[in-house]
Amino acid sequence: MPSLSDKTEIGLPLKNLIGLLGVTITAAWAYFGVIERLNNIETRATLFEADLLKAADQKPIDQEQYMLLEFTSKQLEKVTTEMESMMNNRVNIDFLKNQVTKLQKDVEELKDKVRNNGSH
């Protein structure tokens, strides 16, 4: 059996040796390129998830804005209710105004009748 040492010769043409070396280097470069790309995508996904979770959290200013919006909504409901009641008051005021005008006219007619009766 032949012994192997650092002086053992290989019967491989130089052209084939350079080809094997080139294929090995290209395969290693492609492998590390794929690994780097996967790490980059994984990092982006992790950062995106963290940003999404952070954006989903309510900040104190958002909570304050929601409270102000709710308060404003309640105030608007009160104002709307009051406006509706004022519209009903307007109808009543117009009716009463017409009644007062009619009463004034009737009182003037009665005064005229009383004056006419006293002058006979």
C-alpha positions as CSV (number, residue, x, y, z in Angstrom):
1,M,0.0,0.0,0.0
2,P,1.4,3.4,-1.0
3,S,2.0,5.8,1.8
4,L,0.5,9.3,1.7
5,S,2.5,12.4,2.7
6,D,2.9,16.0,1.7
7,K,5.2,14.9,-1.1
8,T,2.7,12.5,-2.7
9,E,2.0,13.4,-6.3
10,I,-1.4,13.5,-7.8
11,G,-1.8,12.7,-11.4
12,L,-4.3,15.5,-12.1
13,P,-3.8,17.9,-14.9
14,L,-3.4,21.5,-13.8
15,K,-6.4,22.6,-15.9
16,N,-8.7,20.2,-14.0
17,L,-7.2,21.3,-10.7
18,I,-7.9,25.0,-11.5
19,G,-11.4,24.1,-12.6
20,L,-12.2,22.3,-9.3
21,L,-10.7,25.1,-7.4
22,G,-12.9,27.6,-9.3
23,V,-16.0,25.6,-8.8
24,T,-15.3,25.3,-5.1
25,I,-14.7,29.0,-4.7
26,T,-17.9,29.9,-6.8
27,A,-20.0,27.4,-4.7
28,A,-18.7,28.9,-1.4
29,W,-19.3,32.5,-2.7
30,A,-22.9,31.5,-3.8
31,Y,-23.6,29.8,-0.5
32,F,-22.4,32.7,1.6
33,G,-24.4,35.1,-0.7
34,V,-27.6,33.1,-0.1
35,I,-26.9,33.1,3.7
36,E,-26.3,36.8,3.7
37,R,-29.5,37.4,1.7
38,L,-31.6,35.2,4.1
39,N,-30.1,37.1,7.1
40,N,-31.0,40.4,5.5
41,I,-34.6,39.3,4.8
42,E,-35.0,37.9,8.3
43,T,-33.7,41.1,9.8
44,R,-36.1,43.2,7.8
45,A,-39.0,40.9,8.8
46,T,-38.0,41.3,12.4
47,L,-37.8,45.0,12.2
48,F,-41.1,45.3,10.3
49,E,-42.8,43.2,12.9
50,A,-41.4,45.3,15.7
51,D,-42.5,48.5,13.9
52,L,-45.9,47.1,13.4
53,L,-46.3,46.2,17.1
54,K,-45.0,49.6,18.1
55,A,-47.5,51.3,15.7
56,A,-50.3,49.2,17.2
57,D,-49.7,50.5,20.7
58,Q,-51.7,53.5,21.7
59,K,-49.6,56.4,22.7
60,P,-50.8,58.8,25.4
61,I,-51.4,61.5,22.8
62,D,-53.7,59.1,20.9
63,Q,-55.6,58.3,24.1
64,E,-56.0,62.0,24.8
65,Q,-57.3,62.6,21.3
66,Y,-59.8,59.8,21.6
67,M,-61.0,61.2,24.9
68,L,-61.4,64.7,23.4
69,L,-63.2,63.2,20.4
70,E,-65.6,61.3,22.7
71,F,-66.2,64.5,24.8
72,T,-66.8,66.6,21.6
73,S,-69.3,63.9,20.4
74,K,-71.3,64.1,23.6
75,Q,-71.3,67.9,23.5
76,L,-72.6,67.7,19.9
77,E,-75.4,65.4,21.0
78,K,-76.4,67.9,23.7
79,V,-76.3,70.9,21.3
80,T,-78.3,68.9,18.7
81,T,-81.0,68.1,21.4
82,E,-81.2,71.7,22.5
83,M,-81.4,72.9,18.9
84,E,-84.3,70.5,18.3
85,S,-86.1,71.8,21.4
86,M,-85.5,75.4,20.3
87,M,-87.1,74.6,16.9
88,N,-90.2,73.5,18.8
89,N,-90.0,76.7,20.9
90,R,-89.9,78.7,17.6
91,V,-93.2,77.2,16.5
92,N,-94.7,77.9,19.9
93,I,-93.4,81.5,19.9
94,D,-94.9,82.1,16.4
95,F,-98.2,80.7,17.5
96,L,-98.3,82.8,20.6
97,K,-97.2,85.9,18.7
98,N,-100.2,85.4,16.4
99,Q,-102.5,85.0,19.3
100,V,-101.2,88.2,21.0
101,T,-101.7,90.1,17.8
102,K,-105.3,88.7,17.5
103,L,-106.0,89.6,21.1
104,Q,-104.7,93.2,20.6
105,K,-107.0,93.5,17.6
106,D,-109.9,92.2,19.6
107,V,-109.2,94.5,22.5
108,E,-109.1,97.5,20.2
109,E,-112.4,96.4,18.6
110,L,-113.9,96.1,22.1
111,K,-112.6,99.5,23.1
112,D,-114.1,101.0,20.0
113,K,-117.5,99.4,20.8
114,V,-117.4,100.6,24.4
115,R,-116.6,104.2,23.1
116,N,-119.4,103.9,20.6
117,N,-121.9,102.8,23.3
118,G,-120.9,105.7,25.6
119,S,-121.5,108.2,22.9
120,H,-125.1,107.3,22.1
